[in-house]
Amino acid sequence: MIELKNIVERQREFFLKGESKTKAFRKENLTKLKNLISNHEDDIVEALREDLGKSAFESYVSEIAFAKEEIDFALDNLDDWMKPIKAKTPLPAQPAKSYTLYEPLGLTLIISPWNYPLNLTLDPLVGVIAAGNTAIIKTSSKTPHTSKLIREMLNTNFPNEYIFVVNNDLVSHDELLNYQYDHIFYTGGREVGKKIMEVASQNLSKVTLELGGKSPCIVDRTANLANAARSIAWGKTFNAGQTCVAPDYILVDVAIKDEFIKRLRGALLEFFGEDPIRNPDYPKIINQDHLDRLVDLTKDQDIIWGGNFDRENLKLAPTIIDGVDFDNKVMEEEIFGPIIPILTYDNINPILYKIKRLPKPLAFYLFSEDKRLIEKVMYNIEFGNGCVNEVLMEISSPYLEFGGVGGSGMGGYHGYNSFVNFSNKKSIMEASSFPRPKVKYPPYTKGKLELIKKIL
């Protein structure tokens, strides 16, 4: 058995040798990672089916292709990312030139979640490799098949002193956090995030926290209801709603509520048929405890669609709940499942006022054709990321940073932002050895002061 202490020490020594900093090394290992994913596609699909009941389509789109696209984006742009960035030099510092460089931080720790166990492990790892760091990885014990596959893929093909995946049966969160890291990247719940931030503060380690939260979704009376219903039905059932940026609750203008619900039911019926929990394309809930929590949220509610569940196969049908207000128990915490609460409003302003006083969400969604409302919401509501007339798709772009704010997290990644997130931006001024004006040196006579005032 390899001791974690030994791995930490070896990774620090490896980083200090500087090999991981070279461009060739970064590209070589990004390419190796992509090839590993391609060579194990069938194994990945099977592991995700075992752990989460995902269809091959969902597994490929949300896990395999997503990770490979991030790698391709990094490979295509790494040359430019590593170049010095020129900056201006002020007159008093002349003659000199100024620039910034992104340098790796060192030893990183990635703690990944269970809901997208492959993608949310490899996506940040792409940033770690591209930025020139080493990595210790902790996957989720809730997805044993995928975690075992990731551990075998990475530990067999990368040197342990560079990338190492811990065995969940042998290493706990507490033991993992006993060591000092230069960057801790965590995706998961808020309470664990607070603990990680507290531990990181002892060593002044940089942290990235992706913590989720209750992401609102507003359907305005001007919205294209067919598009809104299909998008929301998809976003709330993709991975059985176990997505950190899923629309958590739906705020519908009372004038179009009935028509919206009719279309929402139609979309769910089209997607999964009359009996969704028997549909092989419909994923399962991660475990018994999570299923019981979700079923409890549906008790004593006005269920107008779905509500049935299969405890043996861990499935809960998409469930529309009507008559919900902000005091309902379903509004107390992030749902993280295929429950769709419907809240109504007749005046958008009090709703926006209410949302602004709730914890800042990771995502925000608005379906509307009203340009003034779109601008009002996007510029005046605080949230991590969002979409207009769509859900979830904002996280698919390598050109957009993905991250939370306040209670939904801190720091961001994807594409160039992953490279930046796992780097230190180092500012450099290269001065000429040409003799400097004597005015900057003592003695500081009155004449020098007057001259300096004129110059500055």
C-alpha positions as CSV (number, residue, x, y, z in Angstrom):
1,M,0.0,0.0,0.0
2,I,1.3,3.4,-1.0
3,E,1.0,5.9,1.9
4,L,-0.5,9.2,1.2
5,K,2.3,11.0,3.0
6,N,4.8,9.4,0.7
7,I,2.7,10.5,-2.4
8,V,2.5,14.1,-1.1
9,E,6.3,14.3,-0.6
10,R,7.1,12.7,-3.9
11,Q,4.7,15.1,-5.8
12,R,6.4,18.1,-4.2
13,E,9.8,16.9,-5.2
14,F,8.6,16.1,-8.7
15,F,7.2,19.6,-9.1
16,L,10.4,21.2,-7.8
17,K,12.4,19.5,-10.5
18,G,10.4,21.6,-13.1
19,E,9.5,18.8,-15.6
20,S,5.7,19.4,-15.3
21,K,6.3,23.1,-16.2
22,T,7.5,22.4,-19.7
23,K,5.1,22.9,-22.6
24,A,6.1,19.6,-24.2
25,F,5.3,17.7,-20.9
26,R,1.9,19.4,-20.5
27,K,0.9,18.6,-24.1
28,E,2.1,15.0,-23.9
29,N,0.0,14.3,-20.8
30,L,-3.1,16.1,-22.1
31,T,-2.9,13.9,-25.2
32,K,-2.3,10.8,-23.0
33,L,-5.4,11.7,-21.0
34,K,-7.6,12.1,-24.1
35,N,-6.4,8.8,-25.5
36,L,-7.2,7.0,-22.2
37,I,-10.7,8.4,-22.3
38,S,-11.2,7.2,-25.9
39,N,-9.7,3.8,-25.2
40,H,-12.0,3.2,-22.2
41,E,-15.3,4.6,-23.6
42,D,-17.2,1.4,-23.3
43,D,-15.9,0.8,-19.7
44,I,-16.9,4.4,-18.8
45,V,-20.4,3.9,-20.1
46,E,-20.8,0.7,-18.2
47,A,-19.5,2.1,-15.0
48,L,-21.8,5.1,-15.2
49,R,-24.8,2.8,-16.0
50,E,-24.0,0.8,-12.8
51,D,-23.6,3.8,-10.6
52,L,-26.2,6.2,-11.9
53,G,-28.3,4.4,-14.4
54,K,-27.2,6.7,-17.2
55,S,-27.9,5.9,-20.8
56,A,-25.0,5.6,-23.2
57,F,-26.2,8.9,-24.8
58,E,-26.1,10.8,-21.5
59,S,-22.8,9.3,-20.5
60,Y,-21.2,10.3,-23.8
61,V,-22.6,13.8,-24.0
62,S,-22.2,14.9,-20.4
63,E,-19.1,13.0,-19.3
64,I,-16.9,11.6,-22.2
65,A,-17.3,14.2,-24.9
66,F,-17.3,17.1,-22.4
67,A,-13.9,16.0,-21.0
68,K,-12.4,15.4,-24.4
69,E,-13.5,18.8,-25.7
70,E,-11.8,20.5,-22.7
71,I,-8.6,18.7,-23.6
72,D,-8.8,19.6,-27.2
73,F,-9.4,23.3,-26.3
74,A,-6.4,23.3,-24.0
75,L,-4.2,21.6,-26.6
76,D,-5.3,24.1,-29.3
77,N,-4.6,27.1,-27.1
78,L,-1.8,26.2,-24.7
79,D,0.9,27.9,-26.8
80,D,-0.9,31.2,-26.5
81,W,-1.8,30.8,-22.8
82,M,1.9,30.3,-21.9
83,K,3.2,33.3,-23.7
84,P,4.2,36.5,-21.8
85,I,1.4,39.1,-21.8
86,K,2.8,42.5,-22.5
87,A,1.9,45.4,-20.2
88,K,2.7,49.1,-20.3
89,T,5.5,50.6,-18.2
90,P,4.9,54.0,-16.5
91,L,7.3,56.9,-17.3
92,P,9.1,56.9,-13.8
93,A,10.1,53.3,-14.3
94,Q,11.6,53.8,-17.8
95,P,13.7,52.4,-19.4
96,A,12.1,49.0,-18.9
97,K,9.5,46.6,-20.2
98,S,6.7,44.9,-18.3
99,Y,4.8,41.7,-18.7
100,T,3.0,38.9,-16.8
101,L,3.5,35.2,-16.9
102,Y,1.2,32.4,-15.7
103,E,3.2,29.9,-13.6
104,P,1.9,26.7,-11.9
105,L,0.9,26.7,-8.3
106,G,2.4,23.3,-7.4
107,L,0.6,20.4,-5.6
108,T,-3.2,20.4,-6.2
109,L,-5.9,18.4,-4.5
110,I,-9.1,17.6,-6.5
111,I,-12.1,16.3,-4.6
112,S,-14.8,15.4,-7.1
113,P,-18.5,14.6,-6.6
114,W,-20.7,11.7,-7.5
115,N,-23.2,13.2,-9.9
116,Y,-20.8,13.6,-12.8
117,P,-18.0,11.4,-11.5
118,L,-15.9,11.2,-14.6
119,N,-16.3,14.7,-16.0
120,L,-16.0,16.6,-12.7
121,T,-12.8,14.7,-12.0
122,L,-11.2,15.1,-15.4
123,D,-12.4,18.6,-16.2
124,P,-10.4,20.2,-13.4
125,L,-7.5,17.8,-14.0
126,V,-7.2,19.2,-17.5
127,G,-6.6,22.7,-16.0
128,V,-4.1,21.2,-13.5
129,I,-2.1,19.6,-16.3
130,A,-2.3,22.5,-18.7
131,A,-1.1,24.9,-15.9
132,G,1.9,22.6,-15.1
133,N,0.9,21.3,-11.6
134,T,0.7,17.9,-10.0
135,A,-2.5,16.4,-8.7
136,I,-3.8,14.2,-5.9
137,I,-7.4,13.2,-6.6
138,K,-10.2,12.0,-4.3
139,T,-13.3,10.6,-6.2
140,S,-16.7,9.8,-4.6
141,S,-17.3,6.6,-2.7
142,K,-21.0,6.9,-3.8
143,T,-20.0,5.9,-7.4
144,P,-17.7,2.9,-6.7
145,H,-17.6,1.5,-10.3
146,T,-16.7,4.8,-11.9
147,S,-14.2,5.7,-9.1
148,K,-12.5,2.4,-9.4
149,L,-12.2,2.8,-13.2
150,I,-10.8,6.4,-12.8
151,R,-8.3,5.1,-10.3
152,E,-7.1,2.3,-12.5
153,M,-6.9,4.5,-15.6
154,L,-4.9,7.3,-14.0
155,N,-2.7,5.4,-11.6
156,T,-1.7,2.8,-14.2
157,N,-0.8,5.3,-16.9
158,F,0.6,8.3,-15.0
159,P,3.5,8.3,-12.5
160,N,2.3,8.5,-9.0
161,E,4.6,11.4,-8.3
162,Y,2.7,13.4,-11.0
163,I,-1.0,12.2,-10.8
164,F,-2.4,9.9,-8.1
165,V,-6.0,8.9,-7.3
166,V,-6.5,7.8,-3.7
167,N,-8.4,4.6,-2.8
168,N,-11.6,5.6,-1.1
169,D,-11.5,2.5,1.1
170,L,-8.2,3.5,2.5
171,V,-8.1,7.3,2.6
172,S,-10.8,9.5,4.3
173,H,-11.5,13.2,3.7
174,D,-10.0,14.0,7.1
175,E,-6.7,12.2,6.4
176,L,-6.6,13.8,3.0
177,L,-6.9,17.3,4.5
178,N,-4.1,16.7,7.0
179,Y,-1.6,17.7,4.3
180,Q,-0.7,21.0,2.8
181,Y,-1.6,21.7,-0.8
182,D,-1.1,24.8,-3.0
183,H,-4.6,24.6,-4.4
184,I,-7.7,22.6,-3.3
185,F,-10.5,22.2,-5.8
186,Y,-13.8,20.9,-4.4
187,T,-17.2,20.2,-5.9
188,G,-19.9,19.2,-3.5
189,G,-22.0,20.4,-0.6
190,R,-21.8,23.6,1.3
191,E,-20.9,22.2,4.8
192,V,-18.0,20.2,3.5
193,G,-16.9,23.3,1.5
194,K,-16.8,25.4,4.7
195,K,-14.6,22.7,6.3
196,I,-12.2,22.7,3.4
197,M,-12.0,26.4,3.4
198,E,-11.2,26.4,7.1
199,V,-8.5,23.8,6.7
200,A,-7.0,25.6,3.6
201,S,-6.8,28.9,5.6
202,Q,-4.4,27.3,8.0
203,N,-1.9,26.8,5.2
204,L,-3.0,29.8,3.1
205,S,-3.9,27.4,0.3
206,K,-5.9,28.7,-2.7
207,V,-9.3,27.1,-2.9
208,T,-12.0,26.7,-5.6
209,L,-15.4,25.7,-4.3
210,E,-18.3,24.7,-6.5
211,L,-21.2,24.3,-4.1
212,G,-24.5,24.5,-5.9
213,G,-27.6,25.9,-4.4
214,K,-31.2,26.6,-5.3
215,S,-31.1,28.0,-8.9
216,P,-34.3,29.9,-9.9
217,C,-36.0,29.7,-13.3
218,I,-38.4,32.4,-14.3
219,V,-40.9,31.8,-17.2
220,D,-42.2,35.2,-18.2
221,R,-45.6,35.8,-20.0
222,T,-43.7,36.7,-23.2
223,A,-41.7,33.4,-23.3
224,N,-41.9,30.8,-26.0
225,L,-43.7,28.2,-23.9
226,A,-42.9,25.3,-26.1
227,N,-39.2,26.0,-25.8
228,A,-39.5,26.8,-22.1
229,A,-41.3,23.6,-21.3
230,R,-39.0,21.3,-23.3
231,S,-35.9,23.0,-21.9
232,I,-37.0,22.8,-18.3
233,A,-38.3,19.2,-18.6
234,W,-34.9,18.2,-20.0
235,G,-32.9,20.2,-17.4
236,K,-34.8,18.7,-14.5
237,T,-34.6,15.1,-15.7
238,F,-31.1,15.1,-17.2
239,N,-29.2,12.8,-14.7
240,A,-32.5,12.6,-12.9
241,G,-32.1,16.2,-11.9
242,Q,-28.9,15.5,-10.0
243,T,-27.1,18.4,-11.5
244,C,-25.7,21.4,-9.6
245,V,-27.0,23.9,-12.2
246,A,-30.4,22.3,-12.7
247,P,-33.3,24.7,-12.5
248,D,-34.3,24.1,-8.9
249,Y,-37.8,25.8,-8.9
250,I,-39.9,27.4,-11.6
251,L,-41.5,30.8,-11.2
252,V,-44.3,31.2,-13.8
253,D,-46.3,34.2,-14.6
254,V,-49.9,33.4,-13.5
255,A,-51.3,34.5,-16.9
256,I,-49.5,31.6,-18.7
257,K,-49.3,29.0,-15.9
258,D,-51.9,26.6,-17.1
259,E,-50.6,26.5,-20.7
260,F,-47.0,26.1,-19.4
261,I,-47.9,23.2,-17.2
262,K,-49.8,21.6,-20.1
263,R,-46.7,21.9,-22.3
264,L,-44.4,20.7,-19.5
265,R,-46.5,17.5,-19.1
266,G,-46.4,17.0,-22.8
267,A,-42.7,17.3,-22.9
268,L,-42.2,14.8,-20.1
269,L,-44.6,12.4,-21.8
270,E,-42.7,12.7,-25.1
271,F,-39.3,12.2,-23.4
272,F,-40.1,9.2,-21.2
273,G,-43.6,7.9,-21.9
274,E,-46.4,7.1,-19.4
275,D,-44.1,5.2,-17.0
276,P,-40.8,7.0,-16.8
277,I,-39.3,4.8,-14.1
278,R,-39.5,1.8,-16.5
279,N,-37.7,3.8,-19.3
280,P,-34.1,2.6,-19.7
281,D,-33.1,6.2,-20.8
282,Y,-34.2,7.6,-17.5
283,P,-31.4,7.6,-14.8
284,K,-31.7,6.5,-11.2
285,I,-31.2,8.3,-7.9
286,I,-27.7,7.8,-6.5
287,N,-28.7,5.8,-3.4
288,Q,-31.5,4.9,-0.9
289,D,-30.9,7.9,1.4
290,H,-31.2,10.4,-1.4
291,L,-34.3,8.7,-2.8
292,D,-36.0,8.7,0.6
293,R,-35.2,12.4,1.0
294,L,-36.8,13.2,-2.3
295,V,-39.8,11.1,-1.7
296,D,-40.3,12.8,1.6
297,L,-40.3,16.2,-0.2
298,T,-43.3,15.0,-2.3
299,K,-45.4,14.0,0.7
300,D,-48.5,16.2,1.4
301,Q,-47.9,18.1,-1.8
302,D,-50.2,18.9,-4.6
303,I,-48.7,16.5,-7.2
304,I,-50.1,17.1,-10.6
305,W,-47.8,14.8,-12.6
306,G,-45.6,11.9,-11.6
307,G,-44.8,11.1,-7.9
308,N,-44.4,7.4,-8.3
309,F,-41.1,5.7,-7.4
310,D,-39.3,2.4,-7.4
311,R,-37.3,1.9,-4.2
312,E,-35.6,-1.3,-5.5
313,N,-34.3,0.3,-8.7
314,L,-33.8,3.8,-7.1
315,K,-36.0,5.7,-9.5
316,L,-38.3,8.6,-8.9
317,A,-40.6,9.7,-11.8
318,P,-40.4,13.4,-12.8
319,T,-42.8,15.0,-10.4
320,I,-44.6,18.4,-10.9
321,I,-45.8,20.0,-7.7
322,D,-48.3,22.9,-7.9
323,G,-49.3,25.5,-5.3
324,V,-45.8,26.0,-3.9
325,D,-44.7,29.1,-2.2
326,F,-41.3,30.2,-0.6
327,D,-42.4,28.7,2.8
328,N,-42.9,25.2,1.4
329,K,-40.5,22.5,2.6
330,V,-39.4,21.8,-0.9
331,M,-37.9,25.4,-0.9
332,E,-35.7,24.8,2.1
333,E,-32.7,23.3,0.4
334,E,-31.4,22.3,-3.0
335,I,-33.7,19.6,-4.4
336,F,-31.1,17.7,-6.5
337,G,-33.7,15.5,-8.1
338,P,-36.5,15.4,-10.7
339,I,-39.0,17.3,-8.6
340,I,-40.4,20.4,-10.4
341,P,-42.1,22.9,-8.0
342,I,-44.3,25.5,-9.6
343,L,-44.5,28.9,-8.0
344,T,-46.6,31.7,-9.6
345,Y,-46.5,35.5,-9.7
346,D,-48.4,38.4,-11.2
347,N,-45.8,41.1,-10.6
348,I,-42.1,40.3,-11.4
349,N,-40.6,43.0,-9.2
350,P,-41.5,41.5,-5.8
351,I,-40.2,38.2,-7.0
352,L,-36.8,39.7,-8.0
353,Y,-36.7,41.5,-4.7
354,K,-37.3,38.2,-2.9
355,I,-34.6,36.3,-4.9
356,K,-32.0,39.0,-4.3
357,R,-32.4,38.3,-0.5
358,L,-31.9,34.6,-0.8
359,P,-28.4,33.0,-0.9
360,K,-26.8,33.7,-4.2
361,P,-27.4,30.8,-6.6
362,L,-25.0,29.0,-8.8
363,A,-27.2,29.4,-11.8
364,F,-30.2,31.6,-12.9
365,Y,-32.5,30.9,-15.8
366,L,-35.0,33.2,-17.6
367,F,-37.4,32.4,-20.4
368,S,-38.6,35.7,-21.9
369,E,-38.7,37.7,-25.1
370,D,-38.9,41.0,-23.2
371,K,-35.5,42.6,-23.7
372,R,-35.9,45.1,-20.9
373,L,-36.7,42.3,-18.4
374,I,-33.7,40.2,-19.7
375,E,-31.4,43.2,-19.1
376,K,-32.9,43.9,-15.7
377,V,-32.5,40.3,-14.5
378,M,-29.0,39.7,-15.9
379,Y,-27.6,43.0,-14.7
380,N,-29.3,43.2,-11.3
381,I,-29.5,39.7,-9.9
382,E,-26.3,38.1,-8.4
383,F,-25.6,34.6,-9.5
384,G,-22.7,32.4,-10.7
385,N,-23.8,31.7,-14.3
386,G,-27.0,31.6,-16.3
387,C,-28.9,31.2,-19.5
388,V,-31.7,33.1,-21.2
389,N,-34.2,30.8,-23.0
390,E,-32.2,27.7,-22.2
391,V,-30.9,25.7,-19.2
392,L,-27.6,24.0,-18.4
393,M,-25.9,24.9,-21.7
394,E,-23.9,27.7,-20.2
395,I,-21.5,25.1,-18.7
396,S,-20.8,23.6,-22.1
397,S,-18.8,26.5,-23.4
398,P,-15.0,26.6,-22.9
399,Y,-15.2,30.3,-23.6
400,L,-17.3,31.0,-20.4
401,E,-16.0,30.7,-16.9
402,F,-18.1,28.4,-14.7
403,G,-18.2,29.1,-11.0
404,G,-20.3,30.2,-8.0
405,V,-20.6,33.3,-5.9
406,G,-21.2,33.6,-2.2
407,G,-22.9,30.5,-0.8
408,S,-22.7,28.8,-4.2
409,G,-19.0,28.8,-4.3
410,M,-15.9,30.7,-5.3
411,G,-13.4,30.6,-8.2
412,G,-14.2,29.3,-11.7
413,Y,-12.9,27.1,-14.5
414,H,-13.4,25.7,-18.0
415,G,-11.2,26.5,-21.0
416,Y,-8.8,29.3,-20.5
417,N,-10.2,30.0,-17.0
418,S,-9.1,26.5,-15.9
419,F,-5.6,27.4,-16.9
420,V,-5.8,30.7,-15.1
421,N,-7.4,29.2,-12.0
422,F,-4.6,26.7,-11.4
423,S,-1.9,29.3,-12.1
424,N,-0.3,32.2,-10.4
425,K,-0.2,35.4,-12.5
426,K,3.3,36.7,-12.0
427,S,4.1,40.3,-12.8
428,I,7.6,41.1,-14.1
429,M,9.4,44.3,-14.9
430,E,12.7,44.1,-16.8
431,A,14.6,47.3,-16.5
432,S,17.5,48.4,-18.6
433,S,20.9,48.8,-16.8
434,F,21.1,52.2,-18.4
435,P,21.9,54.8,-15.6
436,R,18.8,56.2,-13.9
437,P,18.2,59.9,-13.4
438,K,19.8,61.1,-10.2
439,V,16.5,62.8,-9.2
440,K,15.2,59.5,-7.7
441,Y,18.1,59.0,-5.3
442,P,19.0,60.8,-2.1
443,P,19.7,63.5,-1.0
444,Y,16.1,64.7,-1.5
445,T,16.5,68.4,-2.0
446,K,13.7,70.9,-2.4
447,G,14.5,71.2,-6.1
448,K,14.1,67.5,-6.6
449,L,10.7,67.5,-4.9
450,E,9.4,70.2,-7.2
451,L,10.7,68.4,-10.2
452,I,9.1,65.1,-9.1
453,K,5.8,66.9,-8.6
454,K,5.9,68.2,-12.2
455,I,6.8,64.7,-13.6
456,L,4.2,62.8,-11.6
